[in-house]
Amino acid sequence: MPTISVSREARAAYPQLVKAVGFGDPAAVEAHLAERLARQHAVSAAAMRNRLKEWPLRITQKVERAMRERLMSLE
């Protein structure tokens, strides 16, 4: 699960997930994101959830912040 590709894929998928799920349920967005990326990388959703929490990615923190601030991107 290379950092660069996981980060790029998460940033691309996030706006689509927010459009589908909305800003009200960050846990659902994080779960859908982990499941989508896990399929793309042929790993378990649990392994991807762990990867999304790790430094330097910290995608989970970025999702939580973006959802809290109602942002449509993870920038």
C-alpha positions, 0 to 999 in steps of 0.5 A, spaced: 500 500 500 504 505 497 503 512 501 503 516 494 497 512 491 493 511 497 493 518 498 492 520 491 486 515 491 483 517 498 483 524 495 480 522 489 474 518 492 473 523 498 468 528 494 464 522 491 463 519 498 461 526 501 456 527 495 453 520 497 453 520 504 453 527 506 457 531 512 453 528 517 456 521 518 464 521 518 465 514 520 461 512 514 465 516 510 471 513 513 468 506 512 467 506 505 473 510 504 477 504 507 473 499 503 474 502 497 481 503 497 482 496 500 479 493 494 483 497 490 489 494 493 487 487 494 488 488 502 483 487 508 479 493 510 482 492 517 489 493 514 487 499 510 483 502 516 490 502 519 494 504 513 489 510 513 491 512 520 499 512 520 503 517 519 505 520 514 498 519 511 494 520 517 488 520 512 483 519 517 485 525 521 484 529 514 477 526 513 475 528 520 477 535 519 474 536 512 468 533 515 468 537 521 469 543 516 464 541 511 470 541 506 469 537 499 477 536 499 482 533 503 487 538 502 
